[in-house]
Amino acid sequence: MARKPTLTVVENLDGEEEIDHAMPPASVVPAVRSPARSPAPDLTGKPKLWFVSGPGRSGKTTYLRWVAEQASNRGGDYALAAMDPANRSLKNYVEDVAEPPTNDAAAVTKWLEGLVEQVLREKITTLVDCGGGDTALYRLVSAVPSLADDIVTAGVAPVAIYLLGPRTDDLAVLTTFERAGFQPAATALVLNVGLADPTVEREASFSRVRRHSTYRAAIDRGAVELWMPWLDRAVVGDIEAKRVSFVQARDAVSPEGRTVAPLGPFNRARIRLWLDAMATEMAPITSWLP
């Protein structure tokens, strides 16, 4: 019996009306657009201020955990902060995470302003998890549209990291900040393959996002496109439940002062492959890491 041919369906998006995605404005401010810059600027030796944004459950905490582990392995000196009003889970995996003492929007914005001032004053490389429901950074950008340039003038390199899934709705945060003029030269658009259908090629899964005018405009001005590799969600859940680092999970090592049952050999192999893939995919921004 002849076998039916396998068909690869490629969706034709030519001519389709594009839907706008953006958060409602906090106030009416003129957009301050930065000139086009070269992609992947070299930030070696510079203090950096990272702002990691994206919708809820887009992989921000997982990504920041990986960055923190890489920084620790490199002997990097850095600080961490988390501002999500509903979920500040980063502290479950990394020590000494700074957090605002309240969820009040105005108070958190004031806290963020103080944090930025401290970073600029003391030149401390800092990673800020802006969270899926946070509006503090947007409020600060609305009040100070030249924020990115002001950070540069103070001798610190601003870094904008956007975690994105395959839904065009996930572009809302990027759209909002790009329109507000917050356009650091060091901007990365991280496409999280773990949020897509694993049976579909990643380029097909993210075709709508990558064709969107907001995304294309960010790439055209110098933003770097990165892919966050797929990791089985059951493995991620097991690591989170055990409160271990990726390296500890890979090497079957318990955290100091605790005894944790190791993952099975196949899951450890999956983590090893994921860590290797992350190192490869994030290589273009190695100099941005603490």
Contacts in CASP RR format, 6 or more apart in sequence:
PFRMAT RR
TARGET T0000
AUTHOR 0000-0000-0000
METHOD contacts of the structure
MODEL  1
MARKPTLTVVENLDGEEEIDHAMPPASVVPAVRSPARSPAPDLTGKPKLW
FVSGPGRSGKTTYLRWVAEQASNRGGDYALAAMDPANRSLKNYVEDVAEP
PTNDAAAVTKWLEGLVEQVLREKITTLVDCGGGDTALYRLVSAVPSLADD
IVTAGVAPVAIYLLGPRTDDLAVLTTFERAGFQPAATALVLNVGLADPTV
EREASFSRVRRHSTYRAAIDRGAVELWMPWLDRAVVGDIEAKRVSFVQAR
DAVSPEGRTVAPLGPFNRARIRLWLDAMATEMAPITSWLP
10 204 0 8 1.000
11 204 0 8 1.000
11 207 0 8 1.000
13 207 0 8 1.000
13 208 0 8 1.000
13 211 0 8 1.000
18 212 0 8 1.000
18 213 0 8 1.000
19 168 0 8 1.000
20 175 0 8 1.000
21 168 0 8 1.000
21 169 0 8 1.000
21 171 0 8 1.000
21 172 0 8 1.000
21 175 0 8 1.000
21 212 0 8 1.000
21 214 0 8 1.000
22 172 0 8 1.000
22 175 0 8 1.000
22 176 0 8 1.000
22 179 0 8 1.000
23 135 0 8 1.000
23 138 0 8 1.000
23 172 0 8 1.000
23 173 0 8 1.000
23 176 0 8 1.000
25 142 0 8 1.000
26 135 0 8 1.000
26 138 0 8 1.000
26 139 0 8 1.000
26 142 0 8 1.000
27 142 0 8 1.000
27 143 0 8 1.000
29 142 0 8 1.000
29 145 0 8 1.000
29 180 0 8 1.000
30 145 0 8 1.000
31 145 0 8 1.000
31 179 0 8 1.000
31 180 0 8 1.000
31 181 0 8 1.000
32 145 0 8 1.000
32 146 0 8 1.000
32 149 0 8 1.000
32 180 0 8 1.000
32 181 0 8 1.000
33 181 0 8 1.000
33 183 0 8 1.000
34 148 0 8 1.000
34 149 0 8 1.000
34 181 0 8 1.000
34 183 0 8 1.000
34 184 0 8 1.000
34 185 0 8 1.000
34 221 0 8 1.000
36 220 0 8 1.000
36 221 0 8 1.000
36 222 0 8 1.000
37 185 0 8 1.000
37 221 0 8 1.000
37 222 0 8 1.000
38 185 0 8 1.000
38 222 0 8 1.000
39 222 0 8 1.000
39 223 0 8 1.000
39 224 0 8 1.000
39 284 0 8 1.000
40 186 0 8 1.000
40 224 0 8 1.000
40 284 0 8 1.000
40 285 0 8 1.000
41 157 0 8 1.000
41 185 0 8 1.000
41 186 0 8 1.000
42 287 0 8 1.000
43 157 0 8 1.000
43 159 0 8 1.000
43 186 0 8 1.000
43 287 0 8 1.000
43 288 0 8 1.000
44 287 0 8 1.000
45 287 0 8 1.000
46 155 0 8 1.000
46 156 0 8 1.000
46 157 0 8 1.000
47 119 0 8 1.000
47 123 0 8 1.000
47 124 0 8 1.000
47 125 0 8 1.000
47 155 0 8 1.000
47 156 0 8 1.000
47 157 0 8 1.000
48 125 0 8 1.000
48 126 0 8 1.000
48 156 0 8 1.000
48 157 0 8 1.000
48 158 0 8 1.000
48 159 0 8 1.000
48 186 0 8 1.000
48 288 0 8 1.000
48 290 0 8 1.000
49 116 0 8 1.000
49 119 0 8 1.000
49 120 0 8 1.000
49 125 0 8 1.000
49 126 0 8 1.000
49 128 0 8 1.000
49 151 0 8 1.000
49 156 0 8 1.000
49 157 0 8 1.000
49 158 0 8 1.000
49 159 0 8 1.000
50 67 0 8 1.000
50 126 0 8 1.000
50 127 0 8 1.000
50 128 0 8 1.000
50 159 0 8 1.000
50 161 0 8 1.000
50 288 0 8 1.000
51 128 0 8 1.000
51 130 0 8 1.000
51 137 0 8 1.000
51 158 0 8 1.000
51 159 0 8 1.000
51 160 0 8 1.000
51 161 0 8 1.000
52 60 0 8 1.000
52 63 0 8 1.000
52 64 0 8 1.000
52 127 0 8 1.000
52 128 0 8 1.000
52 129 0 8 1.000
52 130 0 8 1.000
52 131 0 8 1.000
52 161 0 8 1.000
52 163 0 8 1.000
53 60 0 8 1.000
53 130 0 8 1.000
53 131 0 8 1.000
53 132 0 8 1.000
53 137 0 8 1.000
53 160 0 8 1.000
53 161 0 8 1.000
53 162 0 8 1.000
53 163 0 8 1.000
53 173 0 8 1.000
53 174 0 8 1.000
53 177 0 8 1.000
54 60 0 8 1.000
54 130 0 8 1.000
54 131 0 8 1.000
54 132 0 8 1.000
54 162 0 8 1.000
54 163 0 8 1.000
54 164 0 8 1.000
54 170 0 8 1.000
54 173 0 8 1.000
54 174 0 8 1.000
55 132 0 8 1.000
55 163 0 8 1.000
55 165 0 8 1.000
55 169 0 8 1.000
55 170 0 8 1.000
55 172 0 8 1.000
55 173 0 8 1.000
56 87 0 8 1.000
56 131 0 8 1.000
56 132 0 8 1.000
56 133 0 8 1.000
58 132 0 8 1.000
58 163 0 8 1.000
58 164 0 8 1.000
58 165 0 8 1.000
58 170 0 8 1.000
58 192 0 8 1.000
58 195 0 8 1.000
59 163 0 8 1.000
59 192 0 8 1.000
59 195 0 8 1.000
59 228 0 8 1.000
60 129 0 8 1.000
60 130 0 8 1.000
60 131 0 8 1.000
60 132 0 8 1.000
60 163 0 8 1.000
61 89 0 8 1.000
61 90 0 8 1.000
61 93 0 8 1.000
61 129 0 8 1.000
62 236 0 8 1.000
63 161 0 8 1.000
63 163 0 8 1.000
63 190 0 8 1.000
63 192 0 8 1.000
63 228 0 8 1.000
64 80 0 8 1.000
64 90 0 8 1.000
64 94 0 8 1.000
64 127 0 8 1.000
64 129 0 8 1.000
65 90 0 8 1.000
65 93 0 8 1.000
65 94 0 8 1.000
65 245 0 8 1.000
65 246 0 8 1.000
66 246 0 8 1.000
66 275 0 8 1.000
66 278 0 8 1.000
67 127 0 8 1.000
67 289 0 8 1.000
67 290 0 8 1.000
68 78 0 8 1.000
68 80 0 8 1.000
68 93 0 8 1.000
68 94 0 8 1.000
68 127 0 8 1.000
69 245 0 8 1.000
69 246 0 8 1.000
69 247 0 8 1.000
70 289 0 8 1.000
71 78 0 8 1.000
71 289 0 8 1.000
71 290 0 8 1.000
73 247 0 8 1.000
74 289 0 8 1.000
74 290 0 8 1.000
76 125 0 8 1.000
76 290 0 8 1.000
77 124 0 8 1.000
77 125 0 8 1.000
77 290 0 8 1.000
78 124 0 8 1.000
78 125 0 8 1.000
78 126 0 8 1.000
78 127 0 8 1.000
78 290 0 8 1.000
79 96 0 8 1.000
79 98 0 8 1.000
79 119 0 8 1.000
79 124 0 8 1.000
79 125 0 8 1.000
79 126 0 8 1.000
79 127 0 8 1.000
80 90 0 8 1.000
80 94 0 8 1.000
80 96 0 8 1.000
80 97 0 8 1.000
80 98 0 8 1.000
80 126 0 8 1.000
80 127 0 8 1.000
80 128 0 8 1.000
80 129 0 8 1.000
81 97 0 8 1.000
81 98 0 8 1.000
81 99 0 8 1.000
81 115 0 8 1.000
81 126 0 8 1.000
81 127 0 8 1.000
81 128 0 8 1.000
81 129 0 8 1.000
82 88 0 8 1.000
82 90 0 8 1.000
82 91 0 8 1.000
82 97 0 8 1.000
82 98 0 8 1.000
82 99 0 8 1.000
82 128 0 8 1.000
82 129 0 8 1.000
82 131 0 8 1.000
83 99 0 8 1.000
83 100 0 8 1.000
83 108 0 8 1.000
83 111 0 8 1.000
83 112 0 8 1.000
83 128 0 8 1.000
83 129 0 8 1.000
83 130 0 8 1.000
83 131 0 8 1.000
83 134 0 8 1.000
83 136 0 8 1.000
83 137 0 8 1.000
84 129 0 8 1.000
84 130 0 8 1.000
84 131 0 8 1.000
84 132 0 8 1.000
84 133 0 8 1.000
84 134 0 8 1.000
85 103 0 8 1.000
85 105 0 8 1.000
85 108 0 8 1.000
85 133 0 8 1.000
85 134 0 8 1.000
86 103 0 8 1.000
86 133 0 8 1.000
87 131 0 8 1.000
87 132 0 8 1.000
88 97 0 8 1.000
88 99 0 8 1.000
88 129 0 8 1.000
90 97 0 8 1.000
90 129 0 8 1.000
91 97 0 8 1.000
91 99 0 8 1.000
92 240 0 8 1.000
92 243 0 8 1.000
93 240 0 8 1.000
93 243 0 8 1.000
93 245 0 8 1.000
98 115 0 8 1.000
100 107 0 8 1.000
100 108 0 8 1.000
100 111 0 8 1.000
100 112 0 8 1.000
100 136 0 8 1.000
101 107 0 8 1.000
101 111 0 8 1.000
102 108 0 8 1.000
102 111 0 8 1.000
105 135 0 8 1.000
105 136 0 8 1.000
105 139 0 8 1.000
106 139 0 8 1.000
108 134 0 8 1.000
108 136 0 8 1.000
109 135 0 8 1.000
109 136 0 8 1.000
109 139 0 8 1.000
109 140 0 8 1.000
111 136 0 8 1.000
112 128 0 8 1.000
112 136 0 8 1.000
112 137 0 8 1.000
112 140 0 8 1.000
113 140 0 8 1.000
115 126 0 8 1.000
115 128 0 8 1.000
116 140 0 8 1.000
116 147 0 8 1.000
116 151 0 8 1.000
118 124 0 8 1.000
119 126 0 8 1.000
119 156 0 8 1.000
120 151 0 8 1.000
120 154 0 8 1.000
120 155 0 8 1.000
120 156 0 8 1.000
123 155 0 8 1.000
123 156 0 8 1.000
125 290 0 8 1.000
127 290 0 8 1.000
128 137 0 8 1.000
130 136 0 8 1.000
130 137 0 8 1.000
132 173 0 8 1.000
137 177 0 8 1.000
137 182 0 8 1.000
138 176 0 8 1.000
138 177 0 8 1.000
138 180 0 8 1.000
140 147 0 8 1.000
141 147 0 8 1.000
141 177 0 8 1.000
141 180 0 8 1.000
141 181 0 8 1.000
141 182 0 8 1.000
142 180 0 8 1.000
144 150 0 8 1.000
145 180 0 8 1.000
145 181 0 8 1.000
145 182 0 8 1.000
147 158 0 8 1.000
147 182 0 8 1.000
148 158 0 8 1.000
148 160 0 8 1.000
148 181 0 8 1.000
148 182 0 8 1.000
148 183 0 8 1.000
148 184 0 8 1.000
151 157 0 8 1.000
151 158 0 8 1.000
151 184 0 8 1.000
152 158 0 8 1.000
157 184 0 8 1.000
157 185 0 8 1.000
157 186 0 8 1.000
157 288 0 8 1.000
158 184 0 8 1.000
158 186 0 8 1.000
159 184 0 8 1.000
159 186 0 8 1.000
159 187 0 8 1.000
159 188 0 8 1.000
159 288 0 8 1.000
160 177 0 8 1.000
160 182 0 8 1.000
160 183 0 8 1.000
160 184 0 8 1.000
160 186 0 8 1.000
160 187 0 8 1.000
160 188 0 8 1.000
161 187 0 8 1.000
161 188 0 8 1.000
161 190 0 8 1.000
162 173 0 8 1.000
162 174 0 8 1.000
162 187 0 8 1.000
162 188 0 8 1.000
162 189 0 8 1.000
162 190 0 8 1.000
163 190 0 8 1.000
163 192 0 8 1.000
163 228 0 8 1.000
164 170 0 8 1.000
164 171 0 8 1.000
164 174 0 8 1.000
164 189 0 8 1.000
164 190 0 8 1.000
164 191 0 8 1.000
164 192 0 8 1.000
164 206 0 8 1.000
164 209 0 8 1.000
165 191 0 8 1.000
165 192 0 8 1.000
165 195 0 8 1.000
165 196 0 8 1.000
165 206 0 8 1.000
165 209 0 8 1.000
166 191 0 8 1.000
166 195 0 8 1.000
166 196 0 8 1.000
166 205 0 8 1.000
166 206 0 8 1.000
166 208 0 8 1.000
166 209 0 8 1.000
167 209 0 8 1.000
168 208 0 8 1.000
168 209 0 8 1.000
168 212 0 8 1.000
170 209 0 8 1.000
171 209 0 8 1.000
171 212 0 8 1.000
171 214 0 8 1.000
171 215 0 8 1.000
174 189 0 8 1.000
174 214 0 8 1.000
174 215 0 8 1.000
174 218 0 8 1.000
175 214 0 8 1.000
177 183 0 8 1.000
178 214 0 8 1.000
178 217 0 8 1.000
178 218 0 8 1.000
183 218 0 8 1.000
183 221 0 8 1.000
185 222 0 8 1.000
186 285 0 8 1.000
186 288 0 8 1.000
187 218 0 8 1.000
187 222 0 8 1.000
187 223 0 8 1.000
187 224 0 8 1.000
188 223 0 8 1.000
188 224 0 8 1.000
188 225 0 8 1.000
188 226 0 8 1.000
188 285 0 8 1.000
188 288 0 8 1.000
189 215 0 8 1.000
189 218 0 8 1.000
189 219 0 8 1.000
189 223 0 8 1.000
189 224 0 8 1.000
189 225 0 8 1.000
189 226 0 8 1.000
190 226 0 8 1.000
190 227 0 8 1.000
190 228 0 8 1.000
191 202 0 8 1.000
191 206 0 8 1.000
191 209 0 8 1.000
191 210 0 8 1.000
191 225 0 8 1.000
191 226 0 8 1.000
191 227 0 8 1.000
191 228 0 8 1.000
192 228 0 8 1.000
193 202 0 8 1.000
193 205 0 8 1.000
193 227 0 8 1.000
193 228 0 8 1.000
193 229 0 8 1.000
193 230 0 8 1.000
194 228 0 8 1.000
194 229 0 8 1.000
194 230 0 8 1.000
194 231 0 8 1.000
194 233 0 8 1.000
196 202 0 8 1.000
196 205 0 8 1.000
196 206 0 8 1.000
196 230 0 8 1.000
197 205 0 8 1.000
198 230 0 8 1.000
202 227 0 8 1.000
203 210 0 8 1.000
209 215 0 8 1.000
210 216 0 8 1.000
210 225 0 8 1.000
219 225 0 8 1.000
224 284 0 8 1.000
224 285 0 8 1.000
226 281 0 8 1.000
226 282 0 8 1.000
226 284 0 8 1.000
226 285 0 8 1.000
227 281 0 8 1.000
228 278 0 8 1.000
228 281 0 8 1.000
229 274 0 8 1.000
229 277 0 8 1.000
229 278 0 8 1.000
229 281 0 8 1.000
230 274 0 8 1.000
231 270 0 8 1.000
231 271 0 8 1.000
231 274 0 8 1.000
232 267 0 8 1.000
232 270 0 8 1.000
235 263 0 8 1.000
235 267 0 8 1.000
235 270 0 8 1.000
235 271 0 8 1.000
238 249 0 8 1.000
238 263 0 8 1.000
238 267 0 8 1.000
239 246 0 8 1.000
239 249 0 8 1.000
239 263 0 8 1.000
239 271 0 8 1.000
242 249 0 8 1.000
242 260 0 8 1.000
242 261 0 8 1.000
242 263 0 8 1.000
243 255 0 8 1.000
243 260 0 8 1.000
244 253 0 8 1.000
244 254 0 8 1.000
244 255 0 8 1.000
244 260 0 8 1.000
245 255 0 8 1.000
246 271 0 8 1.000
246 274 0 8 1.000
246 275 0 8 1.000
247 253 0 8 1.000
247 275 0 8 1.000
248 254 0 8 1.000
248 255 0 8 1.000
248 260 0 8 1.000
249 262 0 8 1.000
249 263 0 8 1.000
249 267 0 8 1.000
249 268 0 8 1.000
249 271 0 8 1.000
250 268 0 8 1.000
250 271 0 8 1.000
250 272 0 8 1.000
250 275 0 8 1.000
251 268 0 8 1.000
252 262 0 8 1.000
252 263 0 8 1.000
252 268 0 8 1.000
254 260 0 8 1.000
262 268 0 8 1.000
263 271 0 8 1.000
END
